[in-house]
Amino acid sequence: MSDDQQPTYVVGDVHGHREALEDALAEHGIVDESGDWSGGSTHLWFVGDFVDRGPDGIGVIDLVMRLQEQAADAGGYVQTLLGNHEILLLGTHRFGDTEIAPDTPGRTFARSWLINGGQADDLEHLRDTHVEWLVSRPVLAHALDHLLLHSDTMEYLHWGDDPAEINAAVQSVLAGDDLEQWWELWRRLTTRYAFRGGNGADAAERMLEQLGGTRIVHGHSVIADQVGLAPMEISGPHSYAGGRVLGIDAGVFAGGPCLVVRLPWDS
């Protein structure tokens, strides 16, 4: 069943705020008051960053995994991209305090995870089932002719020339134990703002021409930081780069809303 025949929603960065996510999904009729799937044949996409900075990252992952199963039983569909914070948590789980390279003393996944909002409870409650599920997630996808990315960067092209090649290459890295490759993956997908500024629309156009789609949808970069408002003043996604890009991270960890956006979005 293709998503162009069903209501399709995308969800911005959640960062451990499970209650805010459930409330936002309930407002759209996607879950009921118990947090169970009530969206029927709806298609629901998450752009990643379930963990860090908030109180219950693993609870968010558990919720999304459960909704994925419930949606499939109801004729719906739930999928998620892998965010840079998932890579950071997984890298900390796998490599801990191991230094990335001899010439970078003190640079470790564990240290970077703490600096970037790592939560001890997320690491403590991370189970093999979570790890196996996370490393099998794509890093980019299409929905309703939108190119879904977590990060507003062109660094995805480092791993290939088309979505299938890029997703396969990233999953190959995550299936291995090459610390430097893992770090390179984290580093590249932490970059941002490729589609801002005077050349932003051209960069977005190049990305869409290469990977397909008519509009980029991404999280990662908080809307408030881009538009000069406080997070609590944000009420919807941010369209920019001549309308070719839609940012949906409203900074829930900083007091903004957890955005659930129906596609195609029109202001």
C-alpha positions, 0 to 999 in steps of 0.5 A: 500500500503506497503512502500516496494513498494514505494520510502521511505524517512526519514527526520531528526530533523527540529527545526523550519526551515520550509524553509530549510525543503521545500527546501530539500523536493523539491530537491527530488521532494517531494514538488513543488515550492509552498511547496505542495505535488508532490511526488505521491505515495512516503512514507515520514517519519519524526523522530520528533523535529519540534519545538524549537531552530528555527523560525517557529516550528508551521509552520513546523507542519502545513506544515507536517499536510498539506502534510499528507492530500495531500499525502493521496489524491495522493496515497502517505503517510506521517507519523511522530514520536513524538520527545522529543521536542514535548513532552517538548512543549506539557508539557509546554502547559499543565503544565506550571510552575507547579513543577514536585515534591515537592522535585525538587523545580524549576524543571518545564516543562516551565523552561526546555523548555526555557533552551532547545531552547523553542520559544515563538511563538511556544507556542503562536501559538499552537492550539488544532488541533496541540495538538490533532495531536501531541499526536496521533503520534507514538514514534517508527515505521518500514519502509522498515524493518528499526526501526525508533526512534527519540532518540538514546536510549533504554529507549523506552523499559521502556513502553513495549516489542513491538512497539504496546505496547510501542506506546499505553503506551506513548499515554496513558501517553499523554492522561492523566494529571499525571505530573510525568509520563509526566516528566518521558516520557520527561526525558527518551526520552532525553537520547542519545548515547546508540548505540555509543562506544564499546558496541553500536553495541551490544545494537543496536542488542538487540534493533532490536531483541526486536522490529524488523528490520534490521537497526535503524534510529534515529534523536536527536543526532547531527551528527557533535557532533559524528564525530568531524566536524562542522555542515556545513561540514555534507552532509549526514547521519551517519552510525555507530555501525557496520552499524546497526544504521543510524543517520540523525540529521544534526543539521539544527539549528546550520548551518547543512543541513536538511537531507531527506534520501532515504531508504535503504541508502547506502554510 
